[in-house]
Amino acid sequence: MSVEVQPVRSGGDRNAFIRLPWRIYAGDPNWVPPLIRDMKTMLDPEKHPFHLHSDMELYLALRDGRPAGRIAAIHNRRHVEFHEEPVGFFGFFESENDPEVAAALFDAASAWLRSRGLRTIRGPASPSTNDVSGLLVEGFDDPPMIMMPYNPAYYVDLVAGAGFEKAKGLVAYVHRDQQPPEHLVRGAELVKKRYGVSVRSLRMKEFDEELERVQRLYNAAWEANWGFVPMTDEEFRFLASELKPAVDPDLVLIAEDSSGRPIGFALCLPDFNVAIKHANGRLFPFGLLKILWHSRNVHRMRVLTLGLVEGWRGRGVDALMYREIFRRGAARGITEGEFSWILEDNELMRRPMDRIGAQVYKRYALYDRPL
């Protein structure tokens, strides 16, 4: 039985690429099927703004003529320019538990990236670190929160067996208590009095202006993070339009100094994966109704981002924001919160997690292989 890797060219190939995970994850109760509509948009150069600055080549692996794996080779020119390093990426990787299939996919992606003058292949990033990225390496017993990766445990061996080495570790913390620790409450009050800092909700009536403020904060707060690449205006607005229906303005926190200048923000999303999994990838004819019905049972929340601009880090302002997250989440019936993802070596972000009693319950990694 031979393995053949071919680029995705036809509509049938693209459909096979998108539908392959349904066979890989058959019977896995923790897997959340992605919405097929969203996957088609993500992979379409005419519809998703990522393709305005980067290129992507999709591949299918066939084992004896049957789809057995997939991968995307990604030339993220924004990353190359921002970090001044010739790194390409792989993403959307799925494979049967077959080292030969995985190796063939990685080799095909590597050859395409090498032909473009890149010297390292890194991943998974689908399609970038601003999206779903990282390979789950610990914590397979819990389903993924919204916009977080999930994969079978055997993927770790497939990646390592293909010659990849860990480039960076990521962690996800969980907190399963609605009440914040007393020291956090006291610390938040002290910070509020000392600096005159306040925390407010997103102003939906000023959505466009708020979007500009949040984009500036996002780029300023994460600029020094490993692997960070600033989103383009088109990407940021596209993401905002996709998230807008799911956003609760009271769960988008903007911190301001005493003069009203924005200095930080946090974005929290209810874990709609709890509801999305019941749609089985399709919104119509009944998927949307199933999502709406099961949304009533969402009691988990993910804190996607929490950051402060330079000059305000390490001054306790994050305590004020964490206290607000506890308060607002509890008011909406949230009983479990995930803080993810955080770089494994980012002690400045990890220390507050430890202090509030959150625990690491999932670990992820991005891997490199020289080209």
N, C-alpha and C positions, 0 to 999 in steps of 0.2 A: 504494500500500500504506500504510494508515493505522496509527498507533500508538494503542492504547487502554490506559489504566491503570485497573485496578479493584481494590478491596480484596478480600482473601481472606476468603471467607465460608463456602464449602462444603468438605466433605471432599475433593472433587476438586481444588478450588483449592489447598488446603493440600498435597496430594500433589504437584501440579504445582510449587508453590513449593519444596518440598524436593528434588524430583528434577531441577530445571532444571540444576544444575551438571554432571550427567553428560553433558549435551549440550555445555555451554560448554567443558568440559575434555577432551572426547573426543580421544584421541590424545596427550595431554600426559603424558609419563612421570613428571613430578615431582609431579603432583597426587595427593593422598591423599583418597579418598572418605570423607566423614564417615559415622559410623554413623547410619543412619536412625533407629534407636531413640533415640539421644541428641538428634538434631535435633527429633524429635517432642516429647520431654520439655522441651527448652529453650523451645519455642514454645507450650507448653500452660500457660495461666494456672492450671490446677488442679494442675499437677505441679511447676513450677519456682518456687522462692522469690523470684526476681527480680521476679515479677509481683505480689508482696505489697506492694511499695512503688513500682512503676513501671508504665507503660502502654506498649503496643506495638501498632502498626497495620501489618499486612502488606499489600503491594501486589504485584500481578503486572502486567507490561507485555505486551501482546499485539500482535504485528505481523501484521496480516492474519489475526487470530484465533488465532495460534500463540504460545505463551509465548516471549518473547524477553528477558525481564529480570525482576528482582525486587528488592525493597528493604523494609526495616522502618523505620518512623518510631518513635523511642523517646523517650518522656518519662520520663527518669530523675530522679524527684523527689528522690532521695537526693543526686544530684550538684548539683541546683539549690540545695538547702538547705545542703549542706556548703560549697560554694564561693560561695554567694550570687551566682550569675550565671544569667541566663535562657537557658541553653544546652540545646538538644535534640540528639538524635543520630540518625544513620542507621547501619544495620548490615545484615548478611546480603546485601550488595549483590552482584549478579551481572548481567552483561549481555553480549549479543552486541556485536561491535565496530560499534556503531551509535549515534552521538552523539544522534540523535533519541530513541531508546529511553532512553538514560541520562538525558537532560535531562528527559524526561517523568516518569521515576521520581523524580528529585531534586525536581521541582516538586510532585509529589503529596505526598512526605514533608514538604516545606517548608510546604505549605498546612496540613497536619494539625498540625504543630508551631506554626505561626503562630496557628492558631485557639485554641491553649492559652496564648497570651501569651508565647511564647518568642521570642527575638530573634536567635538564631544556630543554625545547623544544623552539627553537627560529626560527623566520622566518618572511616573506619568504626570502629565499636565494636559487637561482636556478642555480647551486647548492651551490655557496658560495658567500661571499661578493666581490670576485674578478670577479663575473659574474653579471647577472641580479638579483638585490636584492632590497627588500623594497616593501611595499604595498602603492599604491597611495591613499592618504587620502584627498588631495585638488588639484584642477586643472584638472578636468575631461573634460573641454571644448576644450583642445588642444591635438592633437595626440602625442604619445611618440616619442622622438628622438631615434636615433639608440642606441641599447643596453640598453634602459631604460624600466622599467616596466610600465604596464598599466593594469587596472582591472576595473570592474564595481564598482560603488560607494557602492553598498550593501555589498561588501566584508568586509568593515570596520565593519559593524554590525555583520556579521558572525563571524569574528575573535574575536571581543569584547564579543559577546554572548557566545563564547566557553571558556571564562575565561582567555583570554590573556590580558596582560597589556603592554603598550608601553615601550620598552627597550631603544630605541634611535630614534630620529627624523632626517630626512634628508631633504635637500631643493635643489631645482633647480632654478637657476637664468636665466633670459632671458634679452638680450640686443638687441634692434631693431633699432640701429643707426650704420651706417657704420663708422662714424667719432668718433675717440676717444676724450674724453674731453681734453681741452688744458692743464690742470694741469698734466694730465697723460703724455703727450708728453714732457712737461718741466721736469717732474720728471725723466722720462726715460733717458733723455740726461744728467742730473746731475749724475745719478747712473753710467752711462757709463763712464763719465769723472772721477768720484771719484774713482771707483774701477777697471776700465779697463775691465769690464765684457762685453762679446759679446754674441750674439745669432746667431746660425747657423742652417741650415737645416740638415735633416738626409742624410747621405751619402750612397746612395743605392749601390754604387760600393763596399762599405765595410759593407754590410748588416750584416754579422755574427758578425763582431767586434762591430758594432754599437748596435746590439742586446744585447751583453754582457754589454756594457756601460749603456744602458737604463735599463737593469734588475738591475744592481747595484744601479743606481740612484733611481729606483722605490722602491726597498727594503729599502734603506737608508732614503728616504724622507717620507715614509709612515709608518715606523716601529712603531711609537708611536700612530698611529691612532686607535681609538676604532674599534674592530672587524677585524683589518687588519691581514692577514695571508700571509707570503711571498709565492709567486708562486715557484713551483719547476722548475728546468731547463726544464723539459719536458712540463709542462704547459705553460711556457712563450714562448717556441718555437712553440708550437701548436697554441697559440693565435696569435703569429706573422705571422705564415703561413696562418691563416684564414683571418687576416686583411690586409695582404700585397697587395692583388689586389685592395683594397679600399683606401690604404694609399697614400696621396699626400706627398712626402718627404718635401715639403716646409711648410707643416702643422704639421710636427713633429719638435719641436724646442728644441735644446739643448743649454743650457747656459753654458758658460765656463768662468773661471777666467782669469786673465791677463797672466797666464802661460799656458793656454790651457787646464786646468783640468776641466772636466765636473762637474758642481755643481747643475744642475737642468734640468728638461725637462718638456715639455708640449706636449700632444698628442691631436690633433684636427681631427675630422672626419666629412666630409660632411654627412648630414643626408640622407643616402640612403634609410631610411624607406619610404621616399616620393616615391621612385621607387619600392622598394621591395613589397609594399602592392599590387601592380598591378599583381604580379606573383601568388597571392593567394596560396602561400606555395610551389609551384612547379617550378623548373627551366626548366623542359622539358615537352612537346616539345616547348612551346612558352614563358615560363616564363622568361628565360634569355633574350630573345629579348625584352620583355616588360620592363624589368629592365633597359636594355641599352637605350631604347627609352626614358623612363621617367627620366633617370638620367640627361638629359639635363635641367630638370626643378628644380634641387636641388639648393635652395638658402638659406638653413639653415645649420648650422654647430654646432656640439657639441664639447665642450672642455671636454674631458674625464678625463684628469689628468693634474695637474700643481703643481709641487712640487720642493722644494729646500732642499739640505742636511743641516744638523745641522751646524750652524755657519754663514749661509747666509740668514737665515730667518729674517724678520723684518728689512732688510737693503735696501729695495726698489727695489731689483732685479726683483721681480715679476712685477713691473711697466714696466720694460723694455720688459718683456715677453708678458704682456698684449698689449703693444703698437704694438709689432710685430704681434700678433694675429689679431688685428684690421686691420693692413696694409695688411697682406697676405690674410685675408678673403675677404676684399673689392676688392682686385685685382682679385679674383675669382668669383666675383658677389654675394658673401654672404651678405644677408641683415638682417639675424637674427642669433644670437648665443646663445646657451645654455651652462651654466657652471654647470655641475652636475657630481655626486652628492656631496654635501658638508654636513658634519655633522652639525646639527642644532646648536650645542653649540661650534663650531669651529670658534671663533671670529677672529682668525688670518687670516683665509681664507675668512670670510664673510665681514670684513671691507673693503678690496679692491673692492669687488663687489659693495658695497654701494657707494664707492667713484667714481667708473666709471659710475654710473647711472644705473646699472643693477637692476632688481627687482625680488623678489621671486614670481614665478608664479605656482609652483607646490611644494607640500609637500608629503613626504613619511614617513613611519615608519617601524621599525622592532619590533616584539612583542615577549614577553617571557611568558611561562606558566610553573610553577613547575611540575616536574614529581613525 
